[in-house]
Amino acid sequence: MTGMQDVSRLAAWLAGTDIGLLELRTPQGTLRLGRKGGDVVELPKEEEEEEIELLSIRAPSLGVFLHGHPMAAVPLARIGARVAAGQAVGLLKIGPLLLPVTAPQAGIVDGIRAADGVAVGYGSPLIDLHPF
């Protein structure tokens, strides 16, 4: 966001939709817009909201990180997807072998840090997980 003019434009756009709450998170902070009585207003950040640290899923070995199986068209995990503990979120190709990269705990995929098909080293961050 660059200023109040941008917030006003977002509020005007939001007023023309049926969206009840819009929350934008940036490195500079969080902007929450919601409906109060028919008007769109900026909402304060919830005080009881606790900032949860992201969990970085790291490469268990060196290899080539794959977002999904080479024979499948869809990735194993997408940003915003819920994953269970132990669920495969990617694959690590070591020669002809494909090893699953699994989520250590349940959460929501917040970001994918390694591109598909890129060589990674042991401990390289692959996926950011927002734990439950």
C-alpha positions as CSV (number, residue, x, y, z in Angstrom):
1,M,0.0,0.0,0.0
2,T,1.3,3.4,-0.9
3,G,-1.2,5.5,1.0
4,M,-4.7,6.5,2.0
5,Q,-5.7,6.9,-1.7
6,D,-5.0,3.1,-2.2
7,V,-7.0,2.3,0.9
8,S,-9.9,4.4,-0.4
9,R,-9.8,2.6,-3.7
10,L,-9.7,-0.8,-2.0
11,A,-12.7,0.2,0.2
12,A,-14.7,1.4,-2.9
13,W,-13.9,-1.9,-4.6
14,L,-14.9,-3.9,-1.5
15,A,-18.2,-2.0,-1.2
16,G,-19.2,-3.4,-4.6
17,T,-18.7,-7.0,-3.6
18,D,-20.2,-9.4,-1.0
19,I,-16.9,-9.8,0.7
20,G,-17.3,-9.2,4.5
21,L,-13.6,-8.9,5.5
22,L,-10.4,-8.2,3.5
23,E,-7.1,-8.7,5.2
24,L,-3.9,-7.8,3.4
25,R,-0.5,-8.7,5.0
26,T,2.6,-7.1,3.8
27,P,6.1,-6.8,5.3
28,Q,5.1,-3.3,6.4
29,G,2.0,-4.5,8.3
30,T,-1.5,-5.7,8.1
31,L,-4.5,-3.9,6.6
32,R,-8.0,-5.1,7.6
33,L,-11.1,-3.7,5.8
34,G,-14.6,-4.9,6.8
35,R,-18.2,-3.9,6.8
36,K,-19.8,-2.0,9.7
37,G,-23.4,-1.1,9.1
38,G,-23.2,-1.0,5.3
39,D,-20.0,1.1,5.2
40,V,-16.5,-0.3,4.5
41,V,-14.1,0.7,7.2
42,E,-10.6,0.0,8.3
43,L,-10.7,-2.4,11.2
44,P,-8.1,-2.5,14.0
45,K,-5.9,-5.5,14.3
46,E,-7.4,-8.0,16.8
47,E,-5.5,-7.7,20.1
48,E,-5.8,-11.3,21.0
49,E,-4.4,-12.3,17.7
50,E,-1.1,-13.9,18.4
51,E,1.7,-13.7,15.7
52,I,2.6,-17.3,14.9
53,E,6.0,-18.0,13.5
54,L,6.2,-19.8,10.1
55,L,7.7,-23.2,10.1
56,S,10.2,-23.8,7.3
57,I,10.1,-27.3,5.8
58,R,13.7,-28.0,4.8
59,A,15.3,-30.4,2.4
60,P,16.2,-33.7,4.2
61,S,19.0,-34.4,1.7
62,L,20.5,-32.9,-1.4
63,G,18.7,-33.5,-4.6
64,V,16.3,-31.8,-7.1
65,F,13.1,-30.4,-5.5
66,L,9.9,-31.2,-7.4
67,H,6.5,-29.6,-6.6
68,G,4.7,-32.8,-7.8
69,H,5.2,-36.2,-9.3
70,P,6.7,-36.0,-12.8
71,M,3.8,-38.1,-14.1
72,A,1.1,-35.8,-12.6
73,A,0.1,-32.4,-13.7
74,V,-0.8,-31.0,-10.2
75,P,1.6,-30.0,-7.4
76,L,1.4,-31.8,-4.1
77,A,0.9,-28.6,-2.2
78,R,-0.3,-25.1,-3.2
79,I,-0.2,-21.8,-1.3
80,G,-3.2,-21.7,1.0
81,A,-3.7,-25.4,1.1
82,R,-4.2,-27.2,4.4
83,V,-1.8,-30.1,5.0
84,A,-1.8,-32.8,7.6
85,A,1.2,-33.9,9.6
86,G,3.2,-36.4,7.5
87,Q,1.5,-35.4,4.2
88,A,3.8,-35.1,1.2
89,V,4.2,-31.5,0.1
90,G,6.9,-32.1,-2.5
91,L,9.4,-34.6,-3.8
92,L,13.2,-34.8,-3.7
93,K,14.7,-36.5,-6.7
94,I,18.0,-38.2,-6.0
95,G,19.1,-40.0,-9.2
96,P,16.1,-42.2,-10.2
97,L,14.8,-42.2,-6.6
98,L,11.9,-39.9,-5.6
99,L,11.7,-39.2,-1.8
100,P,8.7,-37.5,-0.3
101,V,9.2,-34.2,1.5
102,T,6.6,-34.3,4.3
103,A,5.0,-31.7,6.6
104,P,6.2,-32.2,10.1
105,Q,2.9,-31.0,11.5
106,A,-0.5,-29.8,10.3
107,G,-0.8,-26.3,8.9
108,I,-1.5,-24.1,5.9
109,V,1.1,-23.7,3.1
110,D,2.2,-20.1,3.4
111,G,4.9,-20.0,0.7
112,I,6.9,-22.1,-1.7
113,R,10.5,-21.1,-1.5
114,A,12.2,-23.5,-3.9
115,A,11.3,-23.5,-7.6
116,D,10.2,-26.7,-9.3
117,G,13.2,-28.6,-10.7
118,V,15.9,-26.7,-8.8
119,A,18.8,-28.4,-7.2
120,V,18.8,-28.0,-3.4
121,G,21.3,-28.8,-0.6
122,Y,20.7,-30.4,2.7
123,G,18.6,-28.1,5.0
124,S,17.6,-25.7,2.1
125,P,14.2,-24.1,2.9
126,L,11.6,-25.5,0.5
127,I,8.1,-24.6,1.9
128,D,6.8,-22.2,4.6
129,L,4.1,-23.7,6.7
130,H,1.7,-21.7,9.0
131,P,1.2,-24.3,11.8
132,F,-2.2,-24.9,13.5
